[in-house]
């Protein structure tokens, strides 16, 4: 975005756009412990989630931050906003954070979330809420990760609102059986195959 700047020589001159930074990556609070959501003894199927953040030219983004927030294996969030939070798994914290490496990659060790009932009473397929922060993003991006091999995706009310040709951008593919199994979820900020982001 170009903004006009007033100078003594000319009333209006375009100035270059500004982004968040330049020290975004250096200020990130991350580390391996932030990438592990499930402590020993956490209930449910332990999984890995890994992926790459790509820019509009298809190049990896080396200084992004990916945050995830999800329910435990029984579909409960460890947060007072969840009516059943007192029953949530105490060995599962539900929140994780990963910066991207020079090759744009991020990863998490977590539990496959359980199915949830939304405020409208509809059943929601197991999913992970995802936020993306970056030096060029003035407002973070919000999306969801669904599991490609989950049969209840077919009745999920959020996925049902996404055009068929765009839904694949929200599906994580099982790329290794493990143990633990690993799901690949790439995030494309713009361009061909752009990830569906939600206006919240």
Backbone as JSON Lines, residues from 0, in Angstrom:
{"i":0,"aa":"X","n":[0.84,-1.18,0.0],"ca":[0.0,0.0,0.0],"c":[0.88,1.24,0.0]}
{"i":1,"aa":"X","n":[0.62,2.17,-0.89],"ca":[1.37,3.42,-0.96],"c":[0.67,4.49,-0.15]}
{"i":2,"aa":"X","n":[1.46,5.22,0.63],"ca":[0.9,6.34,1.38],"c":[1.6,7.62,0.97]}
{"i":3,"aa":"X","n":[0.84,8.68,0.97],"ca":[1.41,9.96,0.54],"c":[2.14,10.63,1.69]}
{"i":4,"aa":"X","n":[3.28,11.22,1.37],"ca":[4.05,11.97,2.36],"c":[4.22,13.41,1.87]}
{"i":5,"aa":"X","n":[4.03,14.36,2.75],"ca":[4.17,15.78,2.39],"c":[5.64,16.17,2.52]}
{"i":6,"aa":"X","n":[6.19,16.75,1.47],"ca":[7.57,17.23,1.51],"c":[7.58,18.71,1.15]}
{"i":7,"aa":"X","n":[8.7,19.36,1.38],"ca":[8.8,20.77,1.05],"c":[8.9,20.98,-0.46]}
{"i":8,"aa":"X","n":[9.4,19.99,-1.19],"ca":[9.57,20.14,-2.62],"c":[8.28,19.84,-3.38]}
{"i":9,"aa":"X","n":[7.53,18.9,-2.91],"ca":[6.3,18.51,-3.57],"c":[5.22,18.32,-2.53]}
{"i":10,"aa":"X","n":[4.02,18.68,-2.87],"ca":[2.92,18.53,-1.91],"c":[2.66,17.05,-1.62]}
{"i":11,"aa":"X","n":[2.78,16.19,-2.63],"ca":[2.5,14.77,-2.43],"c":[3.57,13.93,-3.11]}
{"i":12,"aa":"X","n":[4.17,13.02,-2.36],"ca":[5.13,12.07,-2.9],"c":[4.81,10.68,-2.32]}
{"i":13,"aa":"X","n":[4.8,9.65,-3.15],"ca":[4.54,8.31,-2.61],"c":[5.71,7.83,-1.74]}
{"i":14,"aa":"X","n":[5.38,7.16,-0.66],"ca":[6.4,6.55,0.18],"c":[6.23,5.05,0.15]}
{"i":15,"aa":"X","n":[7.29,4.33,0.46],"ca":[7.23,2.87,0.41],"c":[6.34,2.33,1.53]}
{"i":16,"aa":"X","n":[5.77,1.13,1.28],"ca":[4.92,0.5,2.29],"c":[5.74,0.05,3.48]}
{"i":17,"aa":"X","n":[5.08,-0.14,4.6],"ca":[5.75,-0.57,5.83],"c":[5.17,-1.9,6.28]}
{"i":18,"aa":"X","n":[5.99,-2.74,6.88],"ca":[5.54,-4.0,7.43],"c":[5.93,-4.08,8.89]}
{"i":19,"aa":"X","n":[5.37,-5.06,9.58],"ca":[5.73,-5.27,10.97],"c":[7.17,-5.76,11.01]}
{"i":20,"aa":"X","n":[8.0,-5.18,11.81],"ca":[9.39,-5.61,11.87],"c":[10.3,-4.41,12.05]}
{"i":21,"aa":"X","n":[11.58,-4.58,11.74],"ca":[12.18,-5.73,11.07],"c":[12.63,-6.85,12.01]}
{"i":22,"aa":"X","n":[12.26,-6.79,13.28],"ca":[12.78,-7.73,14.25],"c":[11.76,-8.76,14.69]}
{"i":23,"aa":"X","n":[10.78,-9.06,13.81],"ca":[9.69,-9.96,14.19],"c":[10.23,-11.31,14.65]}
{"i":24,"aa":"X","n":[11.09,-11.92,13.85],"ca":[11.57,-13.26,14.18],"c":[12.38,-13.27,15.46]}
{"i":25,"aa":"X","n":[13.2,-12.26,15.67],"ca":[14.06,-12.22,16.86],"c":[13.26,-12.1,18.15]}
{"i":26,"aa":"X","n":[12.04,-11.55,18.06],"ca":[11.24,-11.31,19.26],"c":[10.27,-12.46,19.57]}
{"i":27,"aa":"X","n":[10.25,-13.5,18.74],"ca":[9.32,-14.6,18.96],"c":[9.66,-15.37,20.24]}
{"i":28,"aa":"X","n":[8.62,-15.72,20.98],"ca":[8.8,-16.56,22.17],"c":[8.43,-17.98,21.77]}
{"i":29,"aa":"X","n":[9.43,-18.76,21.44],"ca":[9.21,-20.12,20.97],"c":[10.23,-21.05,21.6]}
{"i":30,"aa":"X","n":[10.23,-22.26,21.17],"ca":[11.14,-23.28,21.68],"c":[10.45,-24.63,21.57]}
{"i":31,"aa":"X","n":[11.22,-25.68,21.71],"ca":[10.66,-27.01,21.53],"c":[9.52,-27.29,22.5]}
{"i":32,"aa":"X","n":[9.6,-26.8,23.73],"ca":[8.54,-27.03,24.71],"c":[7.21,-26.42,24.26]}
{"i":33,"aa":"X","n":[7.28,-25.31,23.51],"ca":[6.06,-24.66,23.03],"c":[5.37,-25.48,21.94]}
{"i":34,"aa":"X","n":[6.11,-26.39,21.32],"ca":[5.56,-27.2,20.22],"c":[4.91,-28.49,20.71]}
{"i":35,"aa":"X","n":[5.06,-28.81,21.98],"ca":[4.52,-30.05,22.53],"c":[3.31,-29.73,23.39]}
{"i":36,"aa":"X","n":[2.13,-30.17,22.95],"ca":[0.89,-29.86,23.65],"c":[0.51,-30.93,24.66]}
{"i":37,"aa":"X","n":[0.99,-32.14,24.47],"ca":[0.58,-33.27,25.3],"c":[1.72,-33.73,26.19]}
{"i":38,"aa":"X","n":[1.49,-33.69,27.5],"ca":[2.46,-34.19,28.45],"c":[2.39,-35.72,28.48]}
{"i":39,"aa":"X","n":[3.38,-36.39,29.07],"ca":[3.28,-37.85,29.23],"c":[2.0,-38.2,29.98]}
{"i":40,"aa":"X","n":[1.31,-39.21,29.51],"ca":[0.06,-39.62,30.14],"c":[-1.18,-38.98,29.57]}
{"i":41,"aa":"X","n":[-1.02,-38.07,28.59],"ca":[-2.2,-37.45,27.97],"c":[-3.01,-38.53,27.26]}
{"i":42,"aa":"X","n":[-4.32,-38.42,27.37],"ca":[-5.21,-39.41,26.77],"c":[-5.38,-39.15,25.27]}
{"i":43,"aa":"X","n":[-5.58,-40.21,24.51],"ca":[-5.84,-40.08,23.09],"c":[-4.68,-40.51,22.22]}
{"i":44,"aa":"X","n":[-4.88,-40.37,20.91],"ca":[-3.87,-40.75,19.93],"c":[-2.88,-39.62,19.73]}
{"i":45,"aa":"X","n":[-1.64,-39.88,20.09],"ca":[-0.58,-38.88,19.9],"c":[-0.23,-38.79,18.43]}
{"i":46,"aa":"X","n":[-0.12,-37.55,17.92],"ca":[0.19,-37.34,16.5],"c":[1.22,-36.22,16.36]}
{"i":47,"aa":"X","n":[1.85,-36.19,15.2],"ca":[2.68,-35.05,14.79],"c":[1.92,-34.27,13.72]}
{"i":48,"aa":"X","n":[2.06,-32.97,13.76],"ca":[1.59,-32.09,12.68],"c":[2.79,-31.31,12.2]}
{"i":49,"aa":"X","n":[3.04,-31.34,10.91],"ca":[4.14,-30.58,10.35],"c":[3.7,-29.92,9.05]}
{"i":50,"aa":"X","n":[4.4,-28.88,8.67],"ca":[4.05,-28.21,7.43],"c":[5.01,-27.09,7.11]}
{"i":51,"aa":"X","n":[4.7,-26.39,6.03],"ca":[5.51,-25.27,5.57],"c":[4.61,-24.09,5.28]}
{"i":52,"aa":"X","n":[5.04,-22.9,5.65],"ca":[4.33,-21.67,5.3],"c":[4.96,-21.11,4.03]}
{"i":53,"aa":"X","n":[4.1,-20.89,3.0],"ca":[4.57,-20.37,1.71],"c":[4.0,-18.98,1.46]}
{"i":54,"aa":"X","n":[4.76,-18.13,0.78],"ca":[4.25,-16.81,0.41],"c":[3.54,-16.88,-0.94]}
{"i":55,"aa":"X","n":[3.13,-15.74,-1.47],"ca":[2.38,-15.7,-2.71],"c":[3.15,-16.17,-3.93]}
{"i":56,"aa":"X","n":[4.48,-16.2,-3.85],"ca":[5.31,-16.68,-4.95],"c":[5.67,-18.15,-4.8]}
{"i":57,"aa":"X","n":[5.11,-18.79,-3.78],"ca":[5.41,-20.2,-3.55],"c":[6.73,-20.44,-2.85]}
{"i":58,"aa":"X","n":[7.3,-19.39,-2.25],"ca":[8.58,-19.51,-1.54],"c":[8.32,-19.68,-0.04]}
{"i":59,"aa":"X","n":[9.15,-20.47,0.64],"ca":[8.95,-20.65,2.08],"c":[9.17,-19.35,2.85]}
{"i":60,"aa":"X","n":[8.38,-19.16,3.91],"ca":[8.48,-17.97,4.76],"c":[9.31,-18.34,5.99]}
{"i":61,"aa":"X","n":[10.51,-17.77,6.14],"ca":[11.41,-18.2,7.21],"c":[11.16,-17.55,8.57]}
{"i":62,"aa":"X","n":[10.22,-16.61,8.65],"ca":[10.07,-15.88,9.9],"c":[8.6,-15.69,10.26]}
{"i":63,"aa":"X","n":[7.82,-16.76,10.12],"ca":[6.42,-16.72,10.53],"c":[6.28,-17.4,11.89]}
{"i":64,"aa":"X","n":[5.12,-17.2,12.5],"ca":[4.78,-17.86,13.75],"c":[3.42,-18.53,13.57]}
{"i":65,"aa":"X","n":[3.36,-19.82,13.88],"ca":[2.12,-20.58,13.77],"c":[1.67,-20.98,15.17]}
{"i":66,"aa":"X","n":[0.44,-20.63,15.52],"ca":[-0.13,-21.02,16.81],"c":[-1.31,-21.95,16.56]}
{"i":67,"aa":"X","n":[-1.47,-22.95,17.43],"ca":[-2.63,-23.83,17.33],"c":[-3.34,-23.89,18.68]}
{"i":68,"aa":"X","n":[-4.65,-24.11,18.62],"ca":[-5.51,-24.19,19.79],"c":[-6.54,-25.26,19.48]}
{"i":69,"aa":"X","n":[-6.65,-26.28,20.33],"ca":[-7.51,-27.41,19.99],"c":[-8.09,-28.07,21.23]}
{"i":70,"aa":"X","n":[-9.13,-28.89,21.0],"ca":[-9.73,-29.68,22.06],"c":[-8.88,-30.92,22.34]}
{"i":71,"aa":"X","n":[-9.13,-31.53,23.49],"ca":[-8.45,-32.79,23.82],"c":[-9.13,-33.95,23.09]}
{"i":72,"aa":"X","n":[-8.73,-35.17,23.42],"ca":[-9.24,-36.35,22.71],"c":[-10.74,-36.55,22.93]}
{"i":73,"aa":"X","n":[-11.3,-35.99,23.99],"ca":[-12.72,-36.11,24.27],"c":[-13.52,-34.91,23.74]}
{"i":74,"aa":"X","n":[-12.85,-34.0,23.05],"ca":[-13.53,-32.85,22.49],"c":[-13.72,-31.71,23.47]}
{"i":75,"aa":"X","n":[-12.91,-31.65,24.53],"ca":[-13.03,-30.58,25.53],"c":[-11.81,-29.66,25.48]}
{"i":76,"aa":"X","n":[-12.08,-28.36,25.64],"ca":[-11.0,-27.38,25.71],"c":[-10.62,-27.14,27.17]}
{"i":77,"aa":"X","n":[-9.33,-27.03,27.47],"ca":[-8.9,-26.72,28.83],"c":[-9.03,-25.22,29.12]}
{"i":78,"aa":"X","n":[-10.25,-24.72,29.04],"ca":[-10.49,-23.29,29.22],"c":[-11.88,-23.09,29.81]}
{"i":79,"aa":"X","n":[-12.04,-22.14,30.73],"ca":[-13.34,-21.93,31.39],"c":[-14.49,-21.64,30.43]}
{"i":80,"aa":"X","n":[-14.22,-21.2,29.2],"ca":[-15.29,-20.96,28.25],"c":[-15.96,-22.25,27.79]}
{"i":81,"aa":"X","n":[-15.29,-23.38,28.0],"ca":[-15.87,-24.67,27.66],"c":[-16.69,-25.14,28.86]}
{"i":82,"aa":"X","n":[-17.99,-25.42,28.7],"ca":[-18.83,-25.84,29.83],"c":[-18.3,-27.08,30.55]}
{"i":83,"aa":"X","n":[-17.51,-27.9,29.86],"ca":[-16.99,-29.13,30.46],"c":[-15.48,-29.05,30.74]}
{"i":84,"aa":"X","n":[-14.97,-27.84,30.88],"ca":[-13.51,-27.71,30.98],"c":[-12.93,-28.4,32.22]}
{"i":85,"aa":"X","n":[-13.75,-28.54,33.27],"ca":[-13.25,-29.23,34.47],"c":[-12.99,-30.72,34.21]}
{"i":86,"aa":"X","n":[-13.59,-31.23,33.14],"ca":[-13.38,-32.63,32.76],"c":[-12.28,-32.78,31.71]}
{"i":87,"aa":"X","n":[-11.7,-31.67,31.27],"ca":[-10.65,-31.72,30.25],"c":[-9.42,-32.45,30.8]}
{"i":88,"aa":"X","n":[-8.69,-33.07,29.9],"ca":[-7.5,-33.84,30.25],"c":[-6.44,-32.91,30.87]}
{"i":89,"aa":"X","n":[-6.07,-33.11,32.15],"ca":[-5.08,-32.22,32.78],"c":[-3.67,-32.36,32.19]}
{"i":90,"aa":"X","n":[-3.43,-33.44,31.45],"ca":[-2.1,-33.63,30.85],"c":[-2.02,-33.04,29.44]}
{"i":91,"aa":"X","n":[-3.08,-32.33,29.05],"ca":[-3.11,-31.74,27.71],"c":[-3.42,-30.25,27.82]}
{"i":92,"aa":"X","n":[-2.52,-29.39,27.32],"ca":[-2.73,-27.96,27.5],"c":[-3.45,-27.29,26.35]}
{"i":93,"aa":"X","n":[-3.57,-27.92,25.19],"ca":[-4.41,-27.43,24.12],"c":[-3.87,-26.28,23.29]}
{"i":94,"aa":"X","n":[-2.74,-25.7,23.66],"ca":[-2.18,-24.56,22.94],"c":[-0.72,-24.81,22.62]}
{"i":95,"aa":"X","n":[-0.32,-24.47,21.4],"ca":[1.08,-24.62,21.01],"c":[1.5,-23.51,20.07]}
{"i":96,"aa":"X","n":[2.8,-23.35,19.96],"ca":[3.36,-22.26,19.15],"c":[4.66,-22.74,18.52]}
{"i":97,"aa":"X","n":[4.81,-22.48,17.22],"ca":[6.03,-22.87,16.51],"c":[6.43,-21.76,15.54]}
{"i":98,"aa":"X","n":[7.68,-21.35,15.61],"ca":[8.18,-20.46,14.58],"c":[8.58,-21.31,13.38]}
{"i":99,"aa":"X","n":[8.79,-20.67,12.25],"ca":[9.22,-21.4,11.07],"c":[10.73,-21.3,10.93]}
{"i":100,"aa":"X","n":[11.32,-22.38,10.44],"ca":[12.76,-22.4,10.2],"c":[13.06,-21.69,8.88]}
{"i":101,"aa":"X","n":[14.33,-21.67,8.49],"ca":[14.72,-21.0,7.25],"c":[14.01,-21.58,6.04]}
{"i":102,"aa":"X","n":[13.62,-22.87,6.13],"ca":[12.91,-23.49,5.01],"c":[11.39,-23.36,5.15]}
{"i":103,"aa":"X","n":[10.93,-22.51,6.09],"ca":[9.51,-22.25,6.26],"c":[8.75,-23.31,7.04]}
{"i":104,"aa":"X","n":[9.46,-24.3,7.58],"ca":[8.78,-25.44,8.21],"c":[8.45,-25.18,9.68]}
{"i":105,"aa":"X","n":[7.33,-25.78,10.13],"ca":[6.92,-25.76,11.53],"c":[6.47,-27.17,11.91]}
{"i":106,"aa":"X","n":[6.37,-27.45,13.21],"ca":[5.9,-28.77,13.63],"c":[5.35,-28.72,15.05]}
{"i":107,"aa":"X","n":[4.45,-29.67,15.34],"ca":[3.85,-29.81,16.66],"c":[3.74,-31.29,17.01]}
{"i":108,"aa":"X","n":[3.78,-31.55,18.31],"ca":[3.46,-32.88,18.83],"c":[2.22,-32.71,19.7]}
{"i":109,"aa":"X","n":[1.14,-33.41,19.36],"ca":[-0.13,-33.16,20.02],"c":[-0.96,-34.43,20.08]}
{"i":110,"aa":"X","n":[-2.24,-34.27,20.34],"ca":[-3.22,-35.36,20.39],"c":[-4.25,-35.1,19.3]}
{"i":111,"aa":"X","n":[-4.68,-36.16,18.65],"ca":[-5.77,-35.98,17.68],"c":[-7.02,-35.55,18.44]}
{"i":112,"aa":"X","n":[-7.58,-34.38,18.11],"ca":[-8.71,-33.85,18.89],"c":[-9.98,-34.67,18.67]}
{"i":113,"aa":"X","n":[-10.87,-34.59,19.66],"ca":[-12.15,-35.27,19.55],"c":[-13.19,-34.41,18.86]}
{"i":114,"aa":"X","n":[-14.28,-35.04,18.51],"ca":[-15.41,-34.35,17.88],"c":[-16.09,-33.46,18.91]}
{"i":115,"aa":"X","n":[-16.56,-32.29,18.46],"ca":[-17.2,-31.33,19.36],"c":[-18.62,-31.0,18.9]}
{"i":116,"aa":"X","n":[-19.42,-30.57,19.86],"ca":[-20.74,-30.04,19.55],"c":[-20.68,-28.53,19.64]}
{"i":117,"aa":"X","n":[-21.06,-27.86,18.56],"ca":[-21.0,-26.4,18.53],"c":[-22.15,-25.77,19.27]}
{"i":118,"aa":"X","n":[-22.13,-24.44,19.43],"ca":[-23.21,-23.73,20.14],"c":[-24.57,-23.88,19.46]}
{"i":119,"aa":"X","n":[-24.54,-24.22,18.17],"ca":[-25.79,-24.42,17.44],"c":[-26.31,-25.85,17.56]}
{"i":120,"aa":"X","n":[-25.55,-26.68,18.29],"ca":[-25.95,-28.07,18.47],"c":[-25.45,-29.0,17.39]}
{"i":121,"aa":"X","n":[-24.81,-28.45,16.35],"ca":[-24.28,-29.27,15.28],"c":[-22.96,-29.92,15.7]}
{"i":122,"aa":"X","n":[-22.73,-31.12,15.19],"ca":[-21.47,-31.79,15.46],"c":[-20.37,-31.27,14.55]}
{"i":123,"aa":"X","n":[-19.24,-30.92,15.14],"ca":[-18.09,-30.44,14.39],"c":[-17.04,-31.54,14.31]}
{"i":124,"aa":"X","n":[-16.53,-31.77,13.12],"ca":[-15.48,-32.77,12.93],"c":[-14.25,-32.37,13.74]}
{"i":125,"aa":"X","n":[-13.44,-33.35,14.14],"ca":[-12.19,-33.01,14.83],"c":[-11.37,-32.03,13.99]}
{"i":126,"aa":"X","n":[-10.89,-30.98,14.64],"ca":[-10.13,-29.96,13.93],"c":[-9.19,-29.25,14.89]}
{"i":127,"aa":"X","n":[-8.27,-28.51,14.31],"ca":[-7.31,-27.69,15.05],"c":[-7.44,-26.26,14.56]}
{"i":128,"aa":"X","n":[-7.6,-25.32,15.48],"ca":[-7.65,-23.9,15.12],"c":[-6.22,-23.39,14.93]}
{"i":129,"aa":"X","n":[-6.0,-22.63,13.86],"ca":[-4.65,-22.21,13.49],"c":[-4.62,-20.69,13.3]}
{"i":130,"aa":"X","n":[-3.59,-20.06,13.87],"ca":[-3.34,-18.63,13.63],"c":[-1.93,-18.49,13.06]}
{"i":131,"aa":"X","n":[-1.78,-17.58,12.11],"ca":[-0.49,-17.33,11.48],"c":[-0.13,-15.86,11.66]}
{"i":132,"aa":"X","n":[1.05,-15.61,12.2],"ca":[1.59,-14.26,12.36],"c":[2.84,-14.15,11.49]}
{"i":133,"aa":"X","n":[3.12,-12.95,11.0],"ca":[4.31,-12.77,10.19],"c":[4.69,-11.31,10.08]}
{"i":134,"aa":"X","n":[5.92,-11.08,9.65],"ca":[6.45,-9.72,9.55],"c":[5.62,-8.86,8.6]}
{"i":135,"aa":"X","n":[5.07,-9.43,7.54],"ca":[4.3,-8.65,6.59],"c":[2.82,-8.62,6.86]}
{"i":136,"aa":"X","n":[2.39,-9.21,7.97],"ca":[0.96,-9.29,8.29],"c":[0.63,-8.31,9.4]}
{"i":137,"aa":"X","n":[-0.17,-7.31,9.09],"ca":[-0.57,-6.36,10.12],"c":[-1.63,-6.97,11.03]}
{"i":138,"aa":"X","n":[-2.41,-7.93,10.51],"ca":[-3.41,-8.65,11.28],"c":[-3.16,-10.14,11.07]}
{"i":139,"aa":"X","n":[-3.16,-10.91,12.15],"ca":[-2.9,-12.34,12.0],"c":[-4.0,-13.01,11.18]}
{"i":140,"aa":"X","n":[-3.67,-14.17,10.6],"ca":[-4.6,-14.94,9.79],"c":[-5.13,-16.11,10.61]}
{"i":141,"aa":"X","n":[-6.4,-16.45,10.4],"ca":[-7.05,-17.52,11.16],"c":[-7.6,-18.56,10.19]}
{"i":142,"aa":"X","n":[-7.33,-19.82,10.46],"ca":[-7.86,-20.9,9.64],"c":[-8.09,-22.12,10.52]}
{"i":143,"aa":"X","n":[-8.48,-23.23,9.91],"ca":[-8.68,-24.49,10.61],"c":[-7.95,-25.6,9.86]}
{"i":144,"aa":"X","n":[-7.48,-26.56,10.62],"ca":[-6.88,-27.77,10.07],"c":[-7.86,-28.92,10.36]}
{"i":145,"aa":"X","n":[-8.28,-29.61,9.3],"ca":[-9.06,-30.83,9.43],"c":[-8.21,-32.0,8.96]}
{"i":146,"aa":"X","n":[-8.6,-33.2,9.34],"ca":[-7.84,-34.4,8.99],"c":[-8.48,-35.07,7.79]}
{"i":147,"aa":"X","n":[-7.69,-35.27,6.74],"ca":[-8.21,-35.78,5.48],"c":[-8.9,-37.14,5.64]}
{"i":148,"aa":"X","n":[-8.44,-37.96,6.6],"ca":[-8.98,-39.3,6.77],"c":[-10.11,-39.36,7.81]}
{"i":149,"aa":"X","n":[-10.73,-38.22,8.14],"ca":[-11.79,-38.16,9.13],"c":[-13.16,-38.24,8.44]}
{"i":150,"aa":"X","n":[-13.93,-39.31,8.68],"ca":[-15.22,-39.46,7.98],"c":[-16.26,-38.4,8.33]}
{"i":151,"aa":"X","n":[-16.19,-37.81,9.53],"ca":[-17.2,-36.82,9.92],"c":[-16.98,-35.45,9.27]}
{"i":152,"aa":"X","n":[-15.91,-35.3,8.48],"ca":[-15.74,-34.05,7.72],"c":[-16.96,-33.79,6.83]}
{"i":153,"aa":"X","n":[-17.59,-34.85,6.38],"ca":[-18.71,-34.72,5.44],"c":[-19.89,-33.98,6.04]}
{"i":154,"aa":"X","n":[-20.0,-33.96,7.37],"ca":[-21.14,-33.29,8.02],"c":[-20.72,-32.08,8.84]}
{"i":155,"aa":"X","n":[-19.48,-31.65,8.71],"ca":[-19.02,-30.5,9.48],"c":[-19.65,-29.21,8.93]}
{"i":156,"aa":"X","n":[-20.29,-28.39,9.79],"ca":[-21.0,-27.2,9.31],"c":[-20.09,-26.11,8.77]}
{"i":157,"aa":"X","n":[-18.84,-26.05,9.23],"ca":[-17.92,-25.04,8.71],"c":[-17.4,-25.45,7.33]}
{"i":158,"aa":"X","n":[-16.96,-26.7,7.2],"ca":[-16.5,-27.18,5.9],"c":[-17.59,-27.09,4.85]}
{"i":159,"aa":"X","n":[-18.84,-27.28,5.27],"ca":[-19.95,-27.23,4.33],"c":[-20.1,-25.85,3.69]}
{"i":160,"aa":"X","n":[-19.58,-24.81,4.32],"ca":[-19.68,-23.45,3.78],"c":[-18.53,-23.1,2.84]}
{"i":161,"aa":"X","n":[-17.55,-24.0,2.73],"ca":[-16.38,-23.75,1.89],"c":[-16.6,-24.37,0.52]}
{"i":162,"aa":"X","n":[-16.3,-23.63,-0.53],"ca":[-16.44,-24.15,-1.89],"c":[-15.64,-25.44,-2.04]}
{"i":163,"aa":"X","n":[-16.2,-26.4,-2.77],"ca":[-15.57,-27.71,-2.91],"c":[-14.13,-27.62,-3.4]}
{"i":164,"aa":"X","n":[-13.86,-26.7,-4.33],"ca":[-12.52,-26.6,-4.88],"c":[-11.52,-25.93,-3.94]}
{"i":165,"aa":"X","n":[-11.99,-25.43,-2.78],"ca":[-11.1,-24.78,-1.81],"c":[-10.91,-25.62,-0.54]}
{"i":166,"aa":"X","n":[-11.76,-26.62,-0.33],"ca":[-11.71,-27.37,0.93],"c":[-10.39,-28.09,1.15]}
{"i":167,"aa":"X","n":[-9.75,-28.49,0.08],"ca":[-8.5,-29.25,0.25],"c":[-7.43,-28.43,0.97]}
{"i":168,"aa":"X","n":[-7.54,-27.08,0.92],"ca":[-6.54,-26.24,1.59],"c":[-6.66,-26.33,3.12]}
{"i":169,"aa":"X","n":[-7.74,-26.92,3.62],"ca":[-7.94,-27.08,5.06],"c":[-7.7,-28.5,5.54]}
{"i":170,"aa":"X","n":[-7.31,-29.4,4.64],"ca":[-7.16,-30.8,4.98],"c":[-5.7,-31.2,5.15]}
{"i":171,"aa":"X","n":[-5.37,-31.73,6.32],"ca":[-4.03,-32.25,6.58],"c":[-3.96,-33.69,6.09]}
{"i":172,"aa":"X","n":[-2.9,-34.02,5.35],"ca":[-2.73,-35.37,4.8],"c":[-1.88,-36.22,5.73]}
{"i":173,"aa":"X","n":[-2.29,-37.46,5.9],"ca":[-1.49,-38.4,6.69],"c":[-0.33,-38.86,5.82]}
{"i":174,"aa":"X","n":[0.9,-38.52,6.24],"ca":[2.06,-38.81,5.4],"c":[2.95,-39.89,6.0]}
{"i":175,"aa":"X","n":[2.7,-40.26,7.25],"ca":[3.46,-41.34,7.89],"c":[2.6,-41.98,8.97]}
{"i":176,"aa":"X","n":[2.68,-43.31,9.08],"ca":[1.85,-44.02,10.04],"c":[2.47,-44.08,11.42]}
{"i":177,"aa":"X","n":[3.71,-43.66,11.56],"ca":[4.31,-43.58,12.89],"c":[4.79,-44.93,13.4]}
{"i":178,"aa":"X","n":[4.83,-45.13,14.71],"ca":[4.21,-44.23,15.69],"c":[5.1,-43.05,16.06]}
{"i":179,"aa":"X","n":[4.49,-41.9,16.4],"ca":[3.08,-41.57,16.15],"c":[2.87,-41.2,14.69]}
{"i":180,"aa":"X","n":[1.62,-41.27,14.2],"ca":[1.37,-40.85,12.82],"c":[1.64,-39.36,12.63]}
{"i":181,"aa":"X","n":[1.95,-39.0,11.4],"ca":[2.29,-37.61,11.08],"c":[1.36,-37.08,10.0]}
{"i":182,"aa":"X","n":[0.86,-35.86,10.2],"ca":[-0.01,-35.18,9.24],"c":[0.7,-33.95,8.7]}
{"i":183,"aa":"X","n":[0.6,-33.77,7.37],"ca":[1.21,-32.64,6.68],"c":[0.15,-31.58,6.41]}
{"i":184,"aa":"X","n":[0.41,-30.34,6.87],"ca":[-0.52,-29.24,6.65],"c":[0.28,-28.01,6.22]}
{"i":185,"aa":"X","n":[0.28,-27.73,4.92],"ca":[0.98,-26.56,4.41],"c":[0.05,-25.36,4.39]}
{"i":186,"aa":"X","n":[0.6,-24.19,4.64],"ca":[-0.17,-22.94,4.67],"c":[0.33,-22.03,3.56]}
{"i":187,"aa":"X","n":[-0.57,-21.69,2.64],"ca":[-0.21,-20.81,1.52],"c":[-0.9,-19.48,1.73]}
{"i":188,"aa":"X","n":[-0.11,-18.43,1.91],"ca":[-0.64,-17.12,2.28],"c":[-1.37,-16.43,1.13]}
{"i":189,"aa":"X","n":[-0.97,-16.69,-0.1],"ca":[-1.58,-16.06,-1.28],"c":[-1.36,-16.96,-2.48]}
{"i":190,"aa":"X","n":[-1.98,-16.58,-3.59],"ca":[-1.69,-17.24,-4.85],"c":[-2.4,-18.56,-5.05]}
{"i":191,"aa":"X","n":[-1.85,-19.38,-5.97],"ca":[-2.44,-20.66,-6.31],"c":[-2.5,-21.57,-5.09]}
{"i":192,"aa":"X","n":[-3.68,-22.13,-4.83],"ca":[-3.84,-23.01,-3.69],"c":[-3.89,-22.3,-2.36]}
{"i":193,"aa":"X","n":[-4.17,-20.98,-2.37],"ca":[-4.2,-20.2,-1.13],"c":[-5.08,-20.88,-0.08]}
{"i":194,"aa":"X","n":[-4.59,-20.94,1.14],"ca":[-5.35,-21.49,2.25],"c":[-6.59,-20.64,2.51]}
{"i":195,"aa":"X","n":[-7.69,-21.29,2.84],"ca":[-8.9,-20.55,3.23],"c":[-8.67,-19.95,4.61]}
{"i":196,"aa":"X","n":[-8.82,-18.63,4.73],"ca":[-8.71,-17.95,6.01],"c":[-10.08,-17.38,6.37]}
{"i":197,"aa":"X","n":[-10.35,-17.3,7.68],"ca":[-11.65,-16.86,8.16],"c":[-11.62,-15.42,8.63]}
{"i":198,"aa":"X","n":[-12.65,-14.67,8.32],"ca":[-12.77,-13.27,8.71],"c":[-13.45,-13.22,10.07]}
{"i":199,"aa":"X","n":[-12.66,-13.23,11.13],"ca":[-13.21,-13.26,12.51],"c":[-13.05,-11.91,13.19]}
